[in-house]
Amino acid sequence: MIKITLWLVRIGVAIILFQTLYFKFTGAPESLFIFEKTGAGDVGRIGSGVMELIAGILLLIPRTAWLGALLALGVISGAIFFHLTSLGIEVQGDGGALFHLALAVFAGSAVTLWMERKQMMSAIERRKL
């Protein structure tokens, strides 16, 4: 049951990460607004999109799920930071949807990282000299 729940969490996080890629990679007006307001511009928009794509893929591979969760935590922490500082909870009348999705990604990634901590430690141990 725990494995199924963990898979559902990982898939949910990956879906959220993947669904935002269209807006980032096509330069949708909402995405342009967000990244201009934060000062990140096109480089930040495309860069964060690439990192989210990589994180989503890694989350779906059992052996690398911990790495995807760690990467997603890093990227989404930046998003949450900007929501709390320069963007606000509600962005362009979205009712806080983007902020709440960011919180869901953060929570799901944290749960995944915690549940995959043995896999992570094993991977780190294999790389020691």
A tleap script that builds the chain and sets N, CA, C and O, in Angstrom:
source leaprc.protein.ff14SB
mol = sequence {
  NMET ILE LYS ILE THR LEU TRP LEU VAL ARG
  ILE GLY VAL ALA ILE ILE LEU PHE GLN THR
  LEU TYR PHE LYS PHE THR GLY ALA PRO GLU
  SER LEU PHE ILE PHE GLU LYS THR GLY ALA
  GLY ASP VAL GLY ARG ILE GLY SER GLY VAL
  MET GLU LEU ILE ALA GLY ILE LEU LEU LEU
  ILE PRO ARG THR ALA TRP LEU GLY ALA LEU
  LEU ALA LEU GLY VAL ILE SER GLY ALA ILE
  PHE PHE HIE LEU THR SER LEU GLY ILE GLU
  VAL GLN GLY ASP GLY GLY ALA LEU PHE HIE
  LEU ALA LEU ALA VAL PHE ALA GLY SER ALA
  VAL THR LEU TRP MET GLU ARG LYS GLN MET
  MET SER ALA ILE GLU ARG ARG LYS CLEU
}
set mol.1.N position { 0.821 -1.201 0.000 }
set mol.1.CA position { 0.000 0.000 0.000 }
set mol.1.C position { 0.864 1.264 0.000 }
set mol.1.O position { 0.541 2.254 -0.657 }
set mol.2.N position { 1.972 1.208 0.754 }
set mol.2.CA position { 2.862 2.366 0.816 }
set mol.2.C position { 3.500 2.613 -0.547 }
set mol.2.O position { 3.648 3.760 -0.969 }
set mol.3.N position { 3.880 1.533 -1.238 }
set mol.3.CA position { 4.494 1.702 -2.561 }
set mol.3.C position { 3.519 2.347 -3.545 }
set mol.3.O position { 3.910 3.202 -4.339 }
set mol.4.N position { 2.280 1.946 -3.493 }
set mol.4.CA position { 1.267 2.518 -4.388 }
set mol.4.C position { 1.073 3.996 -4.067 }
set mol.4.O position { 1.005 4.831 -4.968 }
set mol.5.N position { 0.985 4.311 -2.780 }
set mol.5.CA position { 0.820 5.709 -2.370 }
set mol.5.C position { 2.003 6.545 -2.821 }
set mol.5.O position { 1.828 7.655 -3.324 }
set mol.6.N position { 3.217 6.014 -2.642 }
set mol.6.CA position { 4.409 6.744 -3.064 }
set mol.6.C position { 4.413 6.955 -4.576 }
set mol.6.O position { 4.777 8.031 -5.050 }
set mol.7.N position { 4.016 5.948 -5.327 }
set mol.7.CA position { 3.923 6.111 -6.783 }
set mol.7.C position { 2.915 7.202 -7.145 }
set mol.7.O position { 3.178 8.027 -8.020 }
set mol.8.N position { 1.771 7.206 -6.478 }
set mol.8.CA position { 0.754 8.220 -6.763 }
set mol.8.C position { 1.258 9.624 -6.440 }
set mol.8.O position { 0.977 10.572 -7.173 }
set mol.9.N position { 2.000 9.757 -5.348 }
set mol.9.CA position { 2.574 11.057 -4.995 }
set mol.9.C position { 3.571 11.483 -6.063 }
set mol.9.O position { 3.531 12.622 -6.528 }
set mol.10.N position { 4.464 10.579 -6.456 }
set mol.10.CA position { 5.471 10.909 -7.469 }
set mol.10.C position { 4.835 11.264 -8.807 }
set mol.10.O position { 5.261 12.214 -9.465 }
set mol.11.N position { 3.836 10.519 -9.207 }
set mol.11.CA position { 3.147 10.805 -10.469 }
set mol.11.C position { 2.432 12.150 -10.380 }
set mol.11.O position { 2.462 12.934 -11.328 }
set mol.12.N position { 1.792 12.417 -9.250 }
set mol.12.CA position { 1.109 13.699 -9.062 }
set mol.12.C position { 2.060 14.876 -9.173 }
set mol.12.O position { 1.757 15.862 -9.844 }
set mol.13.N position { 3.209 14.778 -8.519 }
set mol.13.CA position { 4.205 15.850 -8.589 }
set mol.13.C position { 4.694 16.011 -10.022 }
set mol.13.O position { 4.807 17.130 -10.521 }
set mol.14.N position { 4.984 14.896 -10.683 }
set mol.14.CA position { 5.470 14.960 -12.068 }
set mol.14.C position { 4.428 15.600 -12.984 }
set mol.14.O position { 4.783 16.397 -13.852 }
set mol.15.N position { 3.171 15.273 -12.809 }
set mol.15.CA position { 2.107 15.856 -13.637 }
set mol.15.C position { 2.061 17.370 -13.452 }
set mol.15.O position { 1.964 18.117 -14.426 }
set mol.16.N position { 2.130 17.817 -12.208 }
set mol.16.CA position { 2.109 19.261 -11.958 }
set mol.16.C position { 3.314 19.923 -12.628 }
set mol.16.O position { 3.175 20.961 -13.275 }
set mol.17.N position { 4.489 19.324 -12.474 }
set mol.17.CA position { 5.689 19.894 -13.099 }
set mol.17.C position { 5.550 19.919 -14.620 }
set mol.17.O position { 5.881 20.920 -15.256 }
set mol.18.N position { 5.066 18.833 -15.201 }
set mol.18.CA position { 4.960 18.749 -16.665 }
set mol.18.C position { 3.911 19.705 -17.225 }
set mol.18.O position { 4.108 20.267 -18.302 }
set mol.19.N position { 2.809 19.898 -16.519 }
set mol.19.CA position { 1.733 20.730 -17.074 }
set mol.19.C position { 2.125 22.194 -17.158 }
set mol.19.O position { 1.544 22.939 -17.947 }
set mol.20.N position { 3.091 22.621 -16.370 }
set mol.20.CA position { 3.518 24.019 -16.452 }
set mol.20.C position { 4.503 24.259 -17.590 }
set mol.20.O position { 4.754 25.405 -17.965 }
set mol.21.N position { 5.061 23.180 -18.139 }
set mol.21.CA position { 6.094 23.328 -19.179 }
set mol.21.C position { 5.565 24.008 -20.435 }
set mol.21.O position { 6.266 24.807 -21.056 }
set mol.22.N position { 4.341 23.694 -20.804 }
set mol.22.CA position { 3.762 24.304 -21.998 }
set mol.22.C position { 3.811 25.828 -21.884 }
set mol.22.O position { 4.197 26.516 -22.829 }
set mol.23.N position { 3.420 26.343 -20.735 }
set mol.23.CA position { 3.367 27.790 -20.532 }
set mol.23.C position { 4.770 28.402 -20.528 }
set mol.23.O position { 4.985 29.485 -21.074 }
set mol.24.N position { 5.709 27.708 -19.915 }
set mol.24.CA position { 7.081 28.232 -19.863 }
set mol.24.C position { 7.742 28.192 -21.234 }
set mol.24.O position { 8.363 29.170 -21.651 }
set mol.25.N position { 7.616 27.081 -21.931 }
set mol.25.CA position { 8.335 26.914 -23.197 }
set mol.25.C position { 7.697 27.654 -24.371 }
set mol.25.O position { 8.370 27.936 -25.363 }
set mol.26.N position { 6.408 27.971 -24.269 }
set mol.26.CA position { 5.755 28.694 -25.361 }
set mol.26.C position { 5.728 30.197 -25.117 }
set mol.26.O position { 5.314 30.965 -25.986 }
set mol.27.N position { 6.166 30.613 -23.943 }
set mol.27.CA position { 6.155 32.045 -23.637 }
set mol.27.C position { 4.759 32.587 -23.447 }
set mol.27.O position { 4.447 33.691 -23.894 }
set mol.28.N position { 3.915 31.811 -22.784 }
set mol.28.CA position { 2.548 32.260 -22.494 }
set mol.28.C position { 2.600 33.560 -21.693 }
set mol.28.O position { 3.499 33.749 -20.874 }
set mol.29.N position { 1.640 34.454 -21.927 }
set mol.29.CA position { 1.654 35.756 -21.252 }
set mol.29.C position { 1.789 35.675 -19.732 }
set mol.29.O position { 2.502 36.479 -19.129 }
set mol.30.N position { 1.111 34.713 -19.112 }
set mol.30.CA position { 1.199 34.566 -17.653 }
set mol.30.C position { 2.628 34.245 -17.224 }
set mol.30.O position { 3.138 34.791 -16.246 }
set mol.31.N position { 3.252 33.359 -17.969 }
set mol.31.CA position { 4.615 32.964 -17.659 }
set mol.31.C position { 5.590 34.122 -17.876 }
set mol.31.O position { 6.489 34.345 -17.066 }
set mol.32.N position { 5.405 34.851 -18.966 }
set mol.32.CA position { 6.258 36.018 -19.221 }
set mol.32.C position { 6.117 37.039 -18.098 }
set mol.32.O position { 7.108 37.608 -17.641 }
set mol.33.N position { 4.886 37.267 -17.657 }
set mol.33.CA position { 4.636 38.210 -16.563 }
set mol.33.C position { 5.381 37.791 -15.296 }
set mol.33.O position { 6.068 38.598 -14.670 }
set mol.34.N position { 5.235 36.526 -14.930 }
set mol.34.CA position { 5.842 36.025 -13.695 }
set mol.34.C position { 7.360 36.182 -13.718 }
set mol.34.O position { 7.953 36.672 -12.757 }
set mol.35.N position { 7.978 35.770 -14.805 }
set mol.35.CA position { 9.440 35.781 -14.834 }
set mol.35.C position { 10.014 37.176 -15.048 }
set mol.35.O position { 11.149 37.445 -14.655 }
set mol.36.N position { 9.249 38.056 -15.661 }
set mol.36.CA position { 9.699 39.455 -15.744 }
set mol.36.C position { 9.579 40.126 -14.379 }
set mol.36.O position { 10.460 40.882 -13.969 }
set mol.37.N position { 8.487 39.845 -13.683 }
set mol.37.CA position { 8.264 40.464 -12.367 }
set mol.37.C position { 9.323 40.031 -11.356 }
set mol.37.O position { 9.708 40.810 -10.484 }
set mol.38.N position { 9.791 38.794 -11.472 }
set mol.38.CA position { 10.812 38.297 -10.541 }
set mol.38.C position { 12.219 38.684 -10.977 }
set mol.38.O position { 13.179 38.487 -10.232 }
set mol.39.N position { 12.344 39.233 -12.183 }
set mol.39.CA position { 13.656 39.630 -12.677 }
set mol.39.C position { 14.435 38.503 -13.328 }
set mol.39.O position { 15.592 38.689 -13.707 }
set mol.40.N position { 13.820 37.339 -13.462 }
set mol.40.CA position { 14.518 36.186 -14.035 }
set mol.40.C position { 14.470 36.181 -15.558 }
set mol.40.O position { 15.356 35.615 -16.199 }
set mol.41.N position { 13.457 36.798 -16.141 }
set mol.41.CA position { 13.346 36.896 -17.592 }
set mol.41.C position { 13.275 35.551 -18.295 }
set mol.41.O position { 12.909 34.534 -17.707 }
set mol.42.N position { 13.638 35.578 -19.577 }
set mol.42.CA position { 13.552 34.370 -20.402 }
set mol.42.C position { 14.506 33.273 -19.939 }
set mol.42.O position { 14.175 32.089 -20.002 }
set mol.43.N position { 15.678 33.667 -19.479 }
set mol.43.CA position { 16.644 32.665 -19.018 }
set mol.43.C position { 16.082 31.901 -17.819 }
set mol.43.O position { 16.187 30.675 -17.758 }
set mol.44.N position { 15.499 32.609 -16.885 }
set mol.44.CA position { 14.893 31.967 -15.722 }
set mol.44.C position { 13.707 31.105 -16.090 }
set mol.44.O position { 13.523 30.017 -15.544 }
set mol.45.N position { 12.899 31.595 -17.021 }
set mol.45.CA position { 11.703 30.856 -17.457 }
set mol.45.C position { 12.096 29.539 -18.120 }
set mol.45.O position { 11.588 28.479 -17.752 }
set mol.46.N position { 12.991 29.604 -19.089 }
set mol.46.CA position { 13.411 28.394 -19.802 }
set mol.46.C position { 14.236 27.501 -18.879 }
set mol.46.O position { 14.060 26.283 -18.872 }
set mol.47.N position { 15.133 28.101 -18.105 }
set mol.47.CA position { 15.970 27.323 -17.193 }
set mol.47.C position { 15.161 26.559 -16.171 }
set mol.47.O position { 15.414 25.379 -15.930 }
set mol.48.N position { 14.190 27.223 -15.566 }
set mol.48.CA position { 13.362 26.529 -14.579 }
set mol.48.C position { 12.521 25.447 -15.253 }
set mol.48.O position { 12.279 24.390 -14.671 }
set mol.49.N position { 12.080 25.715 -16.476 }
set mol.49.CA position { 11.325 24.699 -17.214 }
set mol.49.C position { 12.159 23.460 -17.495 }
set mol.49.O position { 11.670 22.339 -17.353 }
set mol.50.N position { 13.393 23.647 -17.886 }
set mol.50.CA position { 14.284 22.508 -18.139 }
set mol.50.C position { 14.515 21.722 -16.856 }
set mol.50.O position { 14.485 20.492 -16.861 }
set mol.51.N position { 14.746 22.434 -15.756 }
set mol.51.CA position { 14.969 21.759 -14.473 }
set mol.51.C position { 13.716 20.999 -14.020 }
set mol.51.O position { 13.818 19.901 -13.473 }
set mol.52.N position { 12.547 21.580 -14.246 }
set mol.52.CA position { 11.303 20.896 -13.886 }
set mol.52.C position { 11.081 19.665 -14.762 }
set mol.52.O position { 10.592 18.643 -14.280 }
set mol.53.N position { 11.432 19.753 -16.029 }
set mol.53.CA position { 11.320 18.598 -16.925 }
set mol.53.C position { 12.223 17.469 -16.438 }
set mol.53.O position { 11.793 16.319 -16.351 }
set mol.54.N position { 13.463 17.795 -16.124 }
set mol.54.CA position { 14.402 16.784 -15.625 }
set mol.54.C position { 13.903 16.186 -14.312 }
set mol.54.O position { 13.929 14.969 -14.132 }
set mol.55.N position { 13.453 17.038 -13.402 }
set mol.55.CA position { 12.946 16.555 -12.108 }
set mol.55.C position { 11.767 15.607 -12.310 }
set mol.55.O position { 11.699 14.553 -11.679 }
set mol.56.N position { 10.840 15.982 -13.190 }
set mol.56.CA position { 9.668 15.137 -13.446 }
set mol.56.C position { 10.046 13.777 -13.996 }
set mol.56.O position { 9.480 12.762 -13.589 }
set mol.57.N position { 10.993 13.746 -14.912 }
set mol.57.CA position { 11.446 12.470 -15.482 }
set mol.57.C position { 12.117 11.624 -14.401 }
set mol.57.O position { 11.833 10.433 -14.272 }
set mol.58.N position { 13.008 12.244 -13.624 }
set mol.58.CA position { 13.702 11.509 -12.568 }
set mol.58.C position { 12.740 10.958 -11.519 }
set mol.58.O position { 12.971 9.880 -10.972 }
set mol.59.N position { 11.672 11.685 -11.239 }
set mol.59.CA position { 10.674 11.213 -10.273 }
set mol.59.C position { 9.972 9.941 -10.738 }
set mol.59.O position { 9.531 9.139 -9.915 }
set mol.60.N position { 9.870 9.755 -12.031 }
set mol.60.CA position { 9.150 8.599 -12.567 }
set mol.60.C position { 10.021 7.354 -12.714 }
set mol.60.O position { 9.517 6.285 -13.059 }
set mol.61.N position { 11.311 7.482 -12.457 }
set mol.61.CA position { 12.231 6.351 -12.515 }
set mol.61.C position { 12.545 5.959 -11.068 }
set mol.61.O position { 13.158 6.738 -10.338 }
set mol.62.N position { 12.131 4.767 -10.650 }
set mol.62.CA position { 12.288 4.394 -9.237 }
set mol.62.C position { 13.697 4.606 -8.674 }
set mol.62.O position { 13.847 5.060 -7.540 }
set mol.63.N position { 14.689 4.293 -9.429 }
set mol.63.CA position { 16.068 4.405 -8.927 }
set mol.63.C position { 16.521 5.857 -8.735 }
set mol.63.O position { 17.418 6.128 -7.937 }
set mol.64.N position { 15.901 6.785 -9.466 }
set mol.64.CA position { 16.314 8.191 -9.394 }
set mol.64.C position { 15.234 9.099 -8.801 }
set mol.64.O position { 15.347 10.324 -8.850 }
set mol.65.N position { 14.194 8.492 -8.245 }
set mol.65.CA position { 13.085 9.294 -7.695 }
set mol.65.C position { 13.582 10.260 -6.631 }
set mol.65.O position { 13.112 11.396 -6.566 }
set mol.66.N position { 14.520 9.834 -5.800 }
set mol.66.CA position { 15.046 10.710 -4.746 }
set mol.66.C position { 15.730 11.929 -5.346 }
set mol.66.O position { 15.610 13.033 -4.816 }
set mol.67.N position { 16.445 11.735 -6.444 }
set mol.67.CA position { 17.144 12.842 -7.090 }
set mol.67.C position { 16.142 13.810 -7.730 }
set mol.67.O position { 16.318 15.026 -7.661 }
set mol.68.N position { 15.099 13.266 -8.347 }
set mol.68.CA position { 14.047 14.112 -8.896 }
set mol.68.C position { 13.345 14.911 -7.820 }
set mol.68.O position { 13.019 16.082 -8.018 }
set mol.69.N position { 13.109 14.273 -6.666 }
set mol.69.CA position { 12.459 14.969 -5.546 }
set mol.69.C position { 13.355 16.084 -5.019 }
set mol.69.O position { 12.875 17.173 -4.705 }
set mol.70.N position { 14.646 15.816 -4.923 }
set mol.70.CA position { 15.588 16.826 -4.449 }
set mol.70.C position { 15.643 18.013 -5.413 }
set mol.70.O position { 15.631 19.168 -4.986 }
set mol.71.N position { 15.703 17.727 -6.693 }
set mol.71.CA position { 15.723 18.786 -7.703 }
set mol.71.C position { 14.414 19.576 -7.693 }
set mol.71.O position { 14.426 20.804 -7.769 }
set mol.72.N position { 13.295 18.873 -7.600 }
set mol.72.CA position { 11.990 19.548 -7.553 }
set mol.72.C position { 11.888 20.442 -6.318 }
set mol.72.O position { 11.358 21.551 -6.396 }
set mol.73.N position { 12.388 19.969 -5.188 }
set mol.73.CA position { 12.376 20.791 -3.974 }
set mol.73.C position { 13.158 22.078 -4.174 }
set mol.73.O position { 12.728 23.146 -3.739 }
set mol.74.N position { 14.299 21.977 -4.828 }
set mol.74.CA position { 15.103 23.167 -5.076 }
set mol.74.C position { 14.397 24.167 -5.972 }
set mol.74.O position { 14.337 25.356 -5.661 }
set mol.75.N position { 13.862 23.681 -7.086 }
set mol.75.CA position { 13.194 24.560 -8.043 }
set mol.75.C position { 11.938 25.176 -7.430 }
set mol.75.O position { 11.696 26.376 -7.566 }
set mol.76.N position { 11.153 24.356 -6.764 }
set mol.76.CA position { 9.879 24.846 -6.247 }
set mol.76.C position { 10.084 25.753 -5.033 }
set mol.76.O position { 9.238 26.601 -4.749 }
set mol.77.N position { 11.188 25.586 -4.321 }
set mol.77.CA position { 11.498 26.505 -3.226 }
set mol.77.C position { 11.686 27.917 -3.761 }
set mol.77.O position { 11.276 28.889 -3.127 }
set mol.78.N position { 12.306 28.025 -4.928 }
set mol.78.CA position { 12.448 29.332 -5.570 }
set mol.78.C position { 11.100 29.917 -5.929 }
set mol.78.O position { 10.863 31.107 -5.725 }
set mol.79.N position { 10.211 29.089 -6.464 }
set mol.79.CA position { 8.872 29.561 -6.827 }
set mol.79.C position { 8.118 30.051 -5.596 }
set mol.79.O position { 7.490 31.109 -5.626 }
set mol.80.N position { 8.181 29.283 -4.519 }
set mol.80.CA position { 7.498 29.677 -3.286 }
set mol.80.C position { 8.097 30.969 -2.745 }
set mol.80.O position { 7.362 31.851 -2.300 }
set mol.81.N position { 9.407 31.092 -2.776 }
set mol.81.CA position { 10.072 32.311 -2.328 }
set mol.81.C position { 9.545 33.536 -3.075 }
set mol.81.O position { 9.224 34.556 -2.464 }
set mol.82.N position { 9.459 33.426 -4.408 }
set mol.82.CA position { 8.997 34.570 -5.192 }
set mol.82.C position { 7.516 34.856 -4.957 }
set mol.82.O position { 7.097 36.013 -4.997 }
set mol.83.N position { 6.727 33.822 -4.714 }
set mol.83.CA position { 5.321 34.063 -4.374 }
set mol.83.C position { 5.216 34.840 -3.064 }
set mol.83.O position { 4.365 35.719 -2.924 }
set mol.84.N position { 6.072 34.519 -2.120 }
set mol.84.CA position { 6.005 35.163 -0.811 }
set mol.84.C position { 6.669 36.536 -0.771 }
set mol.84.O position { 6.447 37.303 0.166 }
set mol.85.N position { 7.475 36.849 -1.772 }
set mol.85.CA position { 8.181 38.133 -1.754 }
set mol.85.C position { 7.673 39.092 -2.822 }
set mol.85.O position { 7.141 40.150 -2.482 }
set mol.86.N position { 7.818 38.759 -4.092 }
set mol.86.CA position { 7.495 39.738 -5.128 }
set mol.86.C position { 6.210 39.464 -5.907 }
set mol.86.O position { 5.610 40.401 -6.432 }
set mol.87.N position { 5.778 38.227 -5.996 }
set mol.87.CA position { 4.588 37.913 -6.800 }
set mol.87.C position { 3.286 38.013 -6.025 }
set mol.87.O position { 2.278 38.495 -6.541 }
set mol.88.N position { 3.318 37.557 -4.793 }
set mol.88.CA position { 2.091 37.441 -4.011 }
set mol.88.C position { 1.496 36.052 -4.169 }
set mol.88.O position { 1.884 35.294 -5.058 }
set mol.89.N position { 0.562 35.732 -3.307 }
set mol.89.CA position { -0.091 34.419 -3.357 }
set mol.89.C position { -0.931 34.305 -4.625 }
set mol.89.O position { -0.903 33.274 -5.298 }
set mol.90.N position { -1.662 35.338 -4.946 }
set mol.90.CA position { -2.502 35.359 -6.148 }
set mol.90.C position { -1.761 36.104 -7.250 }
set mol.90.O position { -1.290 37.226 -7.061 }
set mol.91.N position { -1.672 35.450 -8.409 }
set mol.91.CA position { -0.977 36.040 -9.553 }
set mol.91.C position { -1.979 36.217 -10.691 }
set mol.91.O position { -2.563 35.248 -11.176 }
set mol.92.N position { -2.163 37.435 -11.098 }
set mol.92.CA position { -3.074 37.768 -12.207 }
set mol.92.C position { -4.445 37.123 -12.060 }
set mol.92.O position { -4.990 36.567 -13.014 }
set mol.93.N position { -4.991 37.205 -10.859 }
set mol.93.CA position { -6.354 36.728 -10.632 }
set mol.93.C position { -6.531 35.223 -10.648 }
set mol.93.O position { -7.636 34.746 -10.904 }
set mol.94.N position { -5.466 34.444 -10.379 }
set mol.94.CA position { -5.585 32.987 -10.420 }
set mol.94.C position { -6.136 32.391 -9.128 }
set mol.94.O position { -6.265 31.172 -9.010 }
set mol.95.N position { -6.463 33.255 -8.150 }
set mol.95.CA position { -7.015 32.763 -6.891 }
set mol.95.C position { -6.003 31.996 -6.050 }
set mol.95.O position { -6.382 31.275 -5.128 }
set mol.96.N position { -4.730 32.146 -6.359 }
set mol.96.CA position { -3.687 31.441 -5.612 }
set mol.96.C position { -3.400 30.045 -6.124 }
set mol.96.O position { -2.699 29.276 -5.466 }
set mol.97.N position { -3.932 29.703 -7.290 }
set mol.97.CA position { -3.764 28.341 -7.818 }
set mol.97.C position { -2.295 27.969 -8.010 }
set mol.97.O position { -1.877 26.879 -7.618 }
set mol.98.N position { -1.509 28.865 -8.609 }
set mol.98.CA position { -0.099 28.551 -8.827 }
set mol.98.C position { 0.643 28.356 -7.511 }
set mol.98.O position { 1.483 27.464 -7.390 }
set mol.99.N position { 0.332 29.187 -6.533 }
set mol.99.CA position { 0.974 29.058 -5.221 }
set mol.99.C position { 0.602 27.724 -4.580 }
set mol.99.O position { 1.465 27.047 -4.021 }
set mol.100.N position { -0.661 27.342 -4.652 }
set mol.100.CA position { -1.095 26.085 -4.050 }
set mol.100.C position { -0.495 24.883 -4.772 }
set mol.100.O position { -0.165 23.882 -4.137 }
set mol.101.N position { -0.353 24.972 -6.085 }
set mol.101.CA position { 0.318 23.893 -6.821 }
set mol.101.C position { 1.786 23.793 -6.407 }
set mol.101.O position { 2.329 22.694 -6.287 }
set mol.102.N position { 2.424 24.945 -6.190 }
set mol.102.CA position { 3.813 24.941 -5.731 }
set mol.102.C position { 3.920 24.267 -4.363 }
set mol.102.O position { 4.846 23.492 -4.122 }
set mol.103.N position { 2.980 24.560 -3.473 }
set mol.103.CA position { 2.989 23.918 -2.156 }
set mol.103.C position { 2.776 22.414 -2.272 }
set mol.103.O position { 3.386 21.645 -1.530 }
set mol.104.N position { 1.918 21.988 -3.194 }
set mol.104.CA position { 1.684 20.557 -3.403 }
set mol.104.C position { 2.953 19.873 -3.918 }
set mol.104.O position { 3.291 18.774 -3.479 }
set mol.105.N position { 3.652 20.522 -4.846 }
set mol.105.CA position { 4.913 19.964 -5.358 }
set mol.105.C position { 5.937 19.883 -4.233 }
set mol.105.O position { 6.644 18.884 -4.104 }
set mol.106.N position { 6.017 20.937 -3.417 }
set mol.106.CA position { 6.963 20.937 -2.304 }
set mol.106.C position { 6.660 19.774 -1.352 }
set mol.106.O position { 7.557 19.014 -0.988 }
set mol.107.N position { 5.393 19.643 -0.954 }
set mol.107.CA position { 5.008 18.589 -0.008 }
set mol.107.C position { 5.243 17.205 -0.606 }
set mol.107.O position { 5.807 16.333 0.056 }
set mol.108.N position { 4.821 16.997 -1.839 }
set mol.108.CA position { 5.000 15.697 -2.481 }
set mol.108.C position { 6.465 15.341 -2.675 }
set mol.108.O position { 6.854 14.182 -2.527 }
set mol.109.N position { 7.269 16.330 -3.003 }
set mol.109.CA position { 8.704 16.094 -3.173 }
set mol.109.C position { 9.363 15.787 -1.838 }
set mol.109.O position { 10.234 14.920 -1.762 }
set mol.110.N position { 8.959 16.488 -0.786 }
set mol.110.CA position { 9.516 16.237 0.547 }
set mol.110.C position { 9.157 14.832 1.026 }
set mol.110.O position { 9.997 14.131 1.589 }
set mol.111.N position { 7.913 14.427 0.804 }
set mol.111.CA position { 7.481 13.075 1.188 }
set mol.111.C position { 8.286 12.037 0.396 }
set mol.111.O position { 8.757 11.051 0.961 }
set mol.112.N position { 8.438 12.261 -0.900 }
set mol.112.CA position { 9.192 11.329 -1.739 }
set mol.112.C position { 10.640 11.224 -1.271 }
set mol.112.O position { 11.180 10.125 -1.144 }
set mol.113.N position { 11.259 12.362 -1.018 }
set mol.113.CA position { 12.650 12.354 -0.570 }
set mol.113.C position { 12.782 11.600 0.752 }
set mol.113.O position { 13.725 10.829 0.932 }
set mol.114.N position { 11.853 11.813 1.672 }
set mol.114.CA position { 11.890 11.123 2.955 }
set mol.114.C position { 11.718 9.609 2.758 }
set mol.114.O position { 12.454 8.813 3.341 }
set mol.115.N position { 10.757 9.234 1.948 }
set mol.115.CA position { 10.482 7.810 1.736 }
set mol.115.C position { 11.604 7.112 0.957 }
set mol.115.O position { 11.796 5.903 1.092 }
set mol.116.N position { 12.327 7.860 0.160 }
set mol.116.CA position { 13.413 7.293 -0.652 }
set mol.116.C position { 14.787 7.562 -0.047 }
set mol.116.O position { 15.802 7.441 -0.734 }
set mol.117.N position { 14.827 7.927 1.232 }
set mol.117.CA position { 16.103 8.299 1.852 }
set mol.117.C position { 17.107 7.148 1.867 }
set mol.117.O position { 18.308 7.392 1.747 }
set mol.118.N position { 16.654 5.908 2.010 }
set mol.118.CA position { 17.586 4.770 1.983 }
set mol.118.C position { 18.201 4.617 0.596 }
set mol.118.O position { 19.397 4.358 0.467 }
set mol.119.N position { 17.387 4.776 -0.428 }
set mol.119.CA position { 17.881 4.719 -1.813 }
set mol.119.C position { 18.897 5.839 -2.040 }
set mol.119.O position { 19.927 5.629 -2.681 }
set mol.120.N position { 18.605 7.021 -1.515 }
set mol.120.CA position { 19.508 8.161 -1.668 }
set mol.120.C position { 20.840 7.886 -0.965 }
set mol.120.O position { 21.905 8.105 -1.542 }
set mol.121.N position { 20.779 7.411 0.265 }
set mol.121.CA position { 22.002 7.143 1.012 }
set mol.121.C position { 22.813 6.041 0.348 }
set mol.121.O position { 24.042 6.100 0.325 }
set mol.122.N position { 22.144 5.052 -0.183 }
set mol.122.CA position { 22.830 3.976 -0.889 }
set mol.122.C position { 23.545 4.519 -2.126 }
set mol.122.O position { 24.685 4.143 -2.400 }
set mol.123.N position { 22.893 5.383 -2.858 }
set mol.123.CA position { 23.505 5.978 -4.049 }
set mol.123.C position { 24.702 6.835 -3.674 }
set mol.123.O position { 25.720 6.828 -4.366 }
set mol.124.N position { 24.578 7.570 -2.582 }
set mol.124.CA position { 25.688 8.412 -2.119 }
set mol.124.C position { 26.864 7.532 -1.671 }
set mol.124.O position { 28.017 7.831 -1.982 }
set mol.125.N position { 26.573 6.462 -0.950 }
set mol.125.CA position { 27.614 5.550 -0.484 }
set mol.125.C position { 28.376 4.911 -1.642 }
set mol.125.O position { 29.595 4.756 -1.570 }
set mol.126.N position { 27.669 4.539 -2.704 }
set mol.126.CA position { 28.315 3.914 -3.872 }
set mol.126.C position { 29.298 4.860 -4.550 }
set mol.126.O position { 30.219 4.410 -5.231 }
set mol.127.N position { 29.117 6.132 -4.374 }
set mol.127.CA position { 29.962 7.127 -5.053 }
set mol.127.C position { 31.164 7.583 -4.212 }
set mol.127.O position { 32.021 8.333 -4.679 }
set mol.128.N position { 31.202 7.112 -2.967 }
set mol.128.CA position { 32.334 7.494 -2.112 }
set mol.128.C position { 33.613 6.831 -2.600 }
set mol.128.O position { 33.606 5.707 -3.100 }
set mol.129.N position { 34.707 7.557 -2.439 }
set mol.129.CA position { 36.012 7.011 -2.845 }
set mol.129.C position { 36.698 6.309 -1.702 }
set mol.129.O position { 37.803 5.793 -1.869 }
savepdb mol mol.pdb
quit
